[in-house]
Amino acid sequence: MSDQHDFPTLPRSRLTREEIVDYLIEQRRRGYDVFQDPQYRHVLILGLDDAHRIKFIVGAESGCQLQGEVYGTHFAIANVANMTELRGAVDSIARKAIGERWSSAVTRTRLTENRPATNFASIANLIGSSAIEAVFDPYLENISLTSILDILSFGAGSVADRVRVLSTSKTSAGQVPRLTKVGFDAWLTQLGINGEIRLMGASEHRRFLLLSGGQSLLLGPSLNAIHKNEAVRLEPDTEDRAFFDAVWANATPLR
């Protein structure tokens, strides 16, 4: 029997201290106490109540270890490598500690045609404090870029500097193209960031956003028409980021 296997390489952590801090700021806004450990800068503390807390032990390479404590005694440990895992682990530890008093973070939502403002707010809630690092939408139009601004205006994070955007000639071709380099550059200028847009093959139909912290936001509808009865959900970006990078490498710049 051969010892050779085509197993994927275990992905390295995509969590940074800044992303963990942003997550804890979210929890502070929800009414929970957040502390810096008095001895160790790499240890942050989320207070659930007077007896229970979760320590966030931030490592440069290993992501983050979560330690649930009650009166200083450990009752749970979890190692996480991306924001989706972190949110899930915190929810699990917190529910074990304080039960229904902990409200789990939302990881999915359903959009509806007759509630456009709620749709923007729901997507913004999923993005949270994360930055949009990449956009994959075969039907992207100039107006889709303004939809991203509308989503961010409902309290979401930001668009990352050097954002990467992938679309197709489905909207960039024709006598009056609906996606143009001028429109994309104007969007970047308004945000005060750099970025690049490329065109891929026309056979793709998936739509998703890659977020900081190792997350992928899967979109049912296209960004040019998000107000439909479709689902949106967060997942780890392990597969989607590798897929995006592979398509990006073979895509051509929009001229």
C-alpha positions in Angstrom: 0.0 0.0 0.0 1.4 3.4 -1.0 2.1 6.0 1.7 1.3 8.8 -0.7 -2.0 10.6 -0.1 -3.5 13.7 -1.6 -4.6 15.1 1.7 -4.9 18.9 1.8 -2.5 20.9 3.9 -3.9 22.1 7.2 -4.7 25.8 6.7 -2.8 28.3 8.9 -4.7 30.7 11.1 -6.2 33.7 9.4 -7.0 35.4 12.7 -5.1 38.6 13.8 -5.2 40.4 17.1 -7.0 43.3 15.5 -9.8 41.0 14.3 -10.2 39.5 17.7 -10.2 42.9 19.3 -12.9 44.0 16.9 -15.0 40.9 17.8 -14.6 41.8 21.5 -15.7 45.3 20.8 -18.9 43.9 19.3 -19.5 42.0 22.5 -18.9 45.1 24.6 -21.5 46.9 22.6 -23.9 44.0 23.5 -23.3 44.8 27.1 -20.5 42.4 28.1 -17.3 43.4 29.9 -14.0 43.2 28.1 -10.6 43.4 29.8 -6.9 43.3 29.0 -5.0 40.8 31.2 -2.9 42.9 33.6 0.2 40.7 33.0 0.0 39.4 29.4 -0.7 41.6 26.4 -1.6 38.6 24.3 -4.4 37.6 26.7 -7.8 39.3 26.5 -10.8 38.5 28.7 -14.6 38.5 27.9 -16.7 38.7 31.1 -20.0 36.8 30.8 -21.1 37.6 34.4 -19.5 37.9 37.9 -18.4 34.2 37.9 -17.8 33.2 34.3 -15.4 34.5 31.7 -13.6 33.5 28.6 -9.9 34.1 28.1 -8.7 34.8 24.5 -5.0 33.7 24.3 -3.8 35.2 21.0 -0.9 33.5 19.2 0.9 34.9 16.2 0.9 31.6 14.3 -1.6 29.3 16.1 -4.6 31.5 16.0 -6.4 31.8 19.3 -7.0 29.5 22.3 -10.2 30.1 24.2 -10.4 29.1 27.9 -13.7 29.2 29.7 -13.4 29.8 33.4 -15.7 29.8 36.4 -14.2 31.5 39.5 -10.8 31.0 37.9 -11.1 27.3 37.2 -11.1 26.1 33.6 -14.2 24.2 32.3 -13.6 24.4 28.6 -10.8 24.9 26.1 -11.0 25.5 22.3 -8.4 26.3 19.7 -9.7 28.3 16.7 -8.0 29.4 13.5 -10.6 31.7 11.8 -13.5 34.0 12.8 -16.2 31.5 12.0 -14.6 29.0 14.4 -14.1 31.6 17.0 -17.7 32.7 17.0 -18.9 29.2 17.2 -16.6 28.3 20.0 -17.5 31.4 22.0 -21.2 30.6 21.6 -20.6 27.0 22.8 -18.5 28.0 25.8 -20.9 30.9 26.8 -24.0 28.7 26.5 -22.3 26.1 28.7 -21.5 28.8 31.2 -24.6 31.0 31.4 -27.2 29.2 29.3 -29.9 31.1 27.5 -28.6 34.4 28.9 -26.0 34.3 26.1 -27.4 35.2 22.7 -25.6 33.4 19.9 -24.0 35.3 17.0 -26.1 35.1 13.8 -24.4 33.2 11.0 -27.2 33.2 8.4 -30.2 35.2 7.3 -32.9 35.2 4.7 -33.7 38.2 2.5 -37.1 39.2 1.4 -38.3 41.3 -1.5 -40.4 43.8 0.4 -37.9 44.7 3.2 -34.9 46.3 1.5 -33.7 48.2 4.5 -33.8 45.1 6.7 -31.9 43.2 4.0 -29.1 45.7 4.1 -29.1 45.6 7.9 -29.1 41.8 8.0 -26.1 41.4 5.6 -24.3 44.1 7.6 -24.9 42.2 10.8 -23.3 39.1 9.3 -20.3 41.1 8.1 -19.9 42.6 11.5 -16.6 44.3 12.0 -14.8 42.3 9.3 -13.3 43.8 6.1 -14.4 42.7 2.6 -11.2 41.4 1.0 -12.7 40.0 -2.2 -15.9 39.9 -4.2 -16.9 37.0 -6.5 -20.0 37.8 -8.5 -20.4 36.9 -12.2 -23.3 39.4 -12.6 -21.6 42.3 -10.9 -22.5 45.8 -12.2 -21.5 49.3 -11.3 -24.7 49.6 -9.3 -23.6 46.5 -7.3 -20.7 48.5 -6.0 -23.1 51.0 -4.5 -25.0 48.2 -2.9 -21.9 47.3 -1.0 -21.7 50.9 0.2 -25.3 50.7 1.3 -24.7 47.5 3.3 -21.7 49.1 5.0 -23.8 52.2 5.9 -25.9 49.9 8.2 -23.0 49.4 10.6 -20.8 46.8 8.9 -17.0 46.9 8.7 -15.2 48.1 5.6 -13.7 47.3 2.3 -10.1 46.2 2.6 -7.3 48.1 0.9 -6.2 46.1 -2.2 -9.6 44.5 -2.5 -9.9 42.0 -5.4 -13.1 41.8 -7.5 -14.0 39.1 -10.0 -16.8 39.3 -12.5 -17.5 38.3 -16.1 -18.2 39.8 -19.5 -21.9 39.2 -18.9 -22.2 42.7 -17.6 -19.0 44.3 -18.9 -19.6 43.8 -22.6 -22.1 45.4 -25.0 -22.7 48.8 -26.5 -23.6 50.2 -23.0 -21.8 47.9 -20.5 -23.2 47.8 -17.0 -19.8 47.2 -15.4 -16.9 49.5 -16.3 -13.4 50.2 -15.2 -14.3 53.9 -14.8 -17.1 52.9 -12.4 -14.9 50.6 -10.4 -12.1 53.2 -10.1 -14.7 55.8 -9.0 -15.8 53.4 -6.2 -12.2 52.9 -5.1 -11.6 56.6 -5.1 -14.7 57.2 -2.9 -13.5 54.6 -0.4 -9.9 55.9 -0.5 -8.5 52.5 -1.2 -6.7 50.5 -3.9 -8.0 47.5 -5.6 -8.2 45.5 -8.8 -11.0 44.0 -10.9 -10.7 41.1 -13.3 -12.9 39.1 -15.6 -13.2 35.3 -15.4 -14.9 32.8 -17.7 -18.7 33.2 -18.1 -19.5 29.7 -16.8 -19.4 30.6 -13.1 -22.6 31.2 -11.1 -21.5 31.3 -7.5 -21.6 34.6 -5.5 -19.6 35.2 -2.3 -17.5 37.8 -0.4 -14.3 36.8 1.3 -14.0 38.6 4.7 -11.1 39.1 7.0 -10.7 36.6 9.8 -11.0 33.6 7.5 -14.7 33.9 6.6 -16.8 33.6 3.5 -20.2 35.2 3.1 -22.2 33.1 0.7 -24.8 35.1 -1.2 -28.0 33.6 -2.7 -28.7 36.7 -4.9 -26.3 38.8 -7.0 -25.2 42.1 -5.5 -27.0 43.9 -8.3 -30.3 42.6 -7.0 -30.1 41.5 -3.4 -33.7 42.2 -2.5 -35.0 38.7 -3.3 -36.2 35.7 -1.2 -32.7 34.2 -0.9 -30.5 33.0 1.9 -27.1 34.4 3.0 -24.8 32.6 5.4 -21.3 32.7 6.9 -18.8 29.8 6.5 -15.0 29.3 7.0 -13.3 30.5 3.8 -10.9 27.5 3.4 -12.5 26.2 0.1 -13.8 29.5 -1.2 -10.5 31.4 -0.8 -8.5 28.6 -2.6 -11.2 28.6 -5.4 -11.1 32.4 -5.7 -7.3 32.5 -5.9 -7.3 29.8 -8.6 -9.8 31.7 -10.7 -8.1 35.0 -10.1 -4.8 33.7 -11.4 -6.4 32.9 -14.8 -8.7 36.0 -15.0 -7.9 39.0 -17.2 -7.9 42.7 -16.0 -11.0 44.8 -16.9 -9.9 47.5 -19.3 
